[in-house]
Amino acid sequence: MATCYDLIPPRGECKEQDIVGRRIILARWDRDAMNGRTLIFADVHANLAAFEAVLEAEQGWDDAIFLGDIVVGGPEPERCVSLLRAVGGLALMGNHDRQAVELAVAPDDPNPDRAWIRWTQEQLSKESVEFLRGMSNTCAVERQGRLMRLHHGDFPPELGRFWPDWPEEKFQMLAERYPEPWILATHSHVQFREERFGRVFINPGSVGQPRLGQPLACYAILEHGELEFRAVPYDVERTCRAMDSIPLPSDYVAMWKRIYRNGMLSDRYPLRKWEPLIRAGYR
């Protein structure tokens, strides 16, 4: 089994980061603590404004778990990776992180999605690339007495994306694949908790690319062994302004600004029908 990229510093050490001109404590860890607060988040997608909004809202956590996709699909990849490295904790690789370090994109590729990946690759420092390459795909950890399987959620084709309205057989397949009582994954950008087949399935949602019509940065907090979903507003217009720095077609950039403002993907990305999830109250 691959080990997670564990960035937890020596016991008792604190780290600080300057966010929006203010010094804030990002983390203080105790490996042996059964209590405390764990920040669980994923799918930042190079949206620095959303990432910083979460960290500003949650300054009192003790440990952090990141479930992948820090880059691609946003305007500030290098700064987001640098901030994730400063946050520390435990970090997994997402499918877009893998694209950033493995996918070869031709300079004249006409597809703006792939051109965005190439641009992202060009922004990343050597240190950031090494950091992304060091991430693992999955692992098992224990936090606050909860044994958890961690995965980005880019499962094999027979499972597909991790949705709350999966058919029962897919939850069963995942439960049979992993023995841990809690299974945490993301990739679908939908915040949910479902209990099936003796497992607790958890998706903390997306920090940087919400998809159900609410432009919020979503995440979760594990405190004293209990999980709580949270979401905070962020400066969407700041992200939209940052998009202007990317050398992509103007209509493509305008489309992505609408995606950020609306908190929903455009028809260019027909992943599924979103209305059933919206009606059910997911975010």
N, C-alpha and C positions, 0 to 999 in steps of 0.2 A: 504494500500500500504506500502510495506517495505521501510524504509528510507535507503539512501546510507550511507556507512561508510565514514563519512565526517571528514577528518583529518586536516581541515584548522585551523591553530593556530590563536590566537587573532590578531586582525587587526594591521598591521604594524610590526609584528614580522618577522624576517628573520631566515632561517635555513641554515646551511652550512654542507658540507660533503667533506671528503678528497677523491678525485678521482685521482688515478694514481699519488699520491704524491703531488697533488696541491689542495689548498683550493679554492673551487668555490662556489659562492652563488647559491643555488638550487632554492629558491623560495622567493617571497615577495608577500603577498596576500592583497587584499582589497575586502571584501565581496560585497561592494556596487558599485564597479566600473563597468561602462558600457563599458569601453574601456579596454586597456591592452592586454595581450597575454596569451592564454590558451594552454598548451601543452596537446595533446590528444594522448594516446598511449595504446597499448595492446599486449598480446601474447608475453611476454618476454621469457617465458619458461626456466627460470633458466640460461639464456645466459647473464652472467654478462658483458662480453666484449661488446656485442651489446647494452645493457642497458646504460653502461657508455658512449659509443660513442654518443648516443642520448643526454645525459645530457651535455656532453662536447660541442656538436654542438649548443645546445639551452640553453644558460645560462641566457637569458634575459626575461624569461617568468614570469608571475605573479600568475598563477594558474595552477593546473594539474588535468586531468581526466584520470583515468586508467580503462580500460574496461575488465580487467580480464585475468587470466592465467599468473600469475607471476612465478609459479613453474611447475614442471614435464616436462620431455623432454629436460633437460639441466643439465650441470654439477655443477652448483653453486646455489642451491635453497636458502640456508640460507642467503647468502650474498645478493641475489637479494631481498628477503623479507625485510631484514634490510635496504637496500637502498630505497625500495619503502616506507617504514615507514618514512625514513628521508625526502624523497621528499614531503610527505604530499599530500594535495589536497583531491581528492575524488576517492575512489577505489571500484570497483565491483568485485564480485566473478565470476571466470570462471569455466568451467567444470573440468579442471585439478586441480584447487585450491580445488574444492570440493572433488576430489579423494584423495588429499593429507591429508585431515582431516577426511574423512568419509569411504573410501574404506578399507576393511580388506583384506590383502594379506598374504597368508600363507608363512612361511619362505622358504619352499621348492617348491614354485610355479615355474614350468619350463619355463613359458612364460617370456621372458626378458622384455617385455613392462610392465608387472605387477611387476616384480622384481625391475624395475627402480622406480616405484611408491613407493614400500616399502622402497627402499634405500632413496628416497627423504624424506619420513616420518621420517626416522631415523636421518636425518640431521637437521631437523627443531627444533628450540628451543621452549620451552613452550610459550614464548612471541610471536613467529612467528605463532604458531598454533592458539593462541588466536586471533591474528590479522586476520588470514585467516577466522576463524570462524565468526568474526564480520562483514565480508563483506555481502552485500545484492546482490540479483540477478538482480534487476532492479529498476529504479526510474526516476523521472522527475526533471530536474533542469533548471535554467535559467542562462545563461552566456552571457554577452555583448548584452543583448537584444534578445538573441535567446533561445526560449523555446525548450528543447531537451528531448527526451526519451533516456535513456541509458540502454543498455543491452549487455551482453557478446555476444549473438548471438546463443546460444544453444537453439534454439526455439523448439517447439513441432514437432513431426515427420512429420506432414502434411506440415510444412514449410521447415524443414531441415536446412542445412547450408546457410549462408547469401552470395549469389553469385551475381555478377553484371549482369549475364545473366539468372537470374531467369525468369520463365514465368510470364506474367503480372498478373495472378491471385494470385501469391504469394506476389507480392508487394501490391496488393489490400488487401489481407488478413491481412498483417501487418499494413497497413494504417487504416484498420477498427479496429484493435486491440488497437492501440495507437492514441490518439488525438493530440499529440504534433507535430508541424510542421516539426521538425528535428528528425530523428530517427537514432541514432548512435549504431552500433553493429559491431562485428568482428567475430571471430571463424573460418572464412574461410581463414584468412591470406592474403586476396587480397584487395588491396587499391582501393577504388572506390567511386564515388558519382553519384547517379542516382536520377532523379526527376520524380515521378509518383504520381497520385491521390492526388495532393495537398500536398505531403510530399517530404522532401529531405532525401534520404537514404544515409548514410555515413558509410564507413568502413575505418579506418585509416591505415589498414595493420598490419603487424606483426613486432615487434622489433627483436625478437630472432629466428624466424623460417620462413623466406621467402620461397615461394613455386613455383615461376615462373622463376627460373633460374637466378636470380640476388641476390647474397649474400649481401644484404643491410639491414640495420635496418630502417624500415618504420614507419612513424608516421604522425601526422598532427598538424598544428598550427592554432588556431582561434585568429584572431587579428582584433579588431574594428568590430566584427561581420562577418568577411569574413574568409572562411576556405581555407587553402593552404596545399596540400600534400607535404611531404618531405621524403627524404631517405638519409642515410649516410653510407659510408663503415665502417666496423669495423674489428678488428683483429680476423679473422676467425681462424687462426692457434692457437691463444691463447685459444680459445674455444675448439679446437681439442685436445690440450695438456691437458686441464682440464678434458676431457673425460677419459683420461687414469687412473684417480683416482677412477673411478666407477667400482666396482666388478661385471662386466657383461661379457658375452662371448666375446672373442676378435673379432670374425667376426661381431657380433652385434655392437660393438663399432666402428669398421672400417666402417660399413655401415653408421652409424650416422656421422662420420667424412666426408664421401662423401656427405651426405645430407647438412651439413654445407658449405662445399666447393662449391658445385654446386648450392646451394640455391633452392633445389628441393627435394621432398620426393622420396623415393625409391618405387619400385613396391610392397613392403611389405604393403604399405598403399594406396590401390586403391580408393581414395576418389572420383575421377572423371577424365575426360580427361582434361589435362592442356593446350594442344596446342591451343584451341580456345581462351583462355584468353591471352596466350603469343602473338599470332598473332594480337590480338586486342590492344596490347600495355599496358596491365595492369602489375602491379608489386606487 
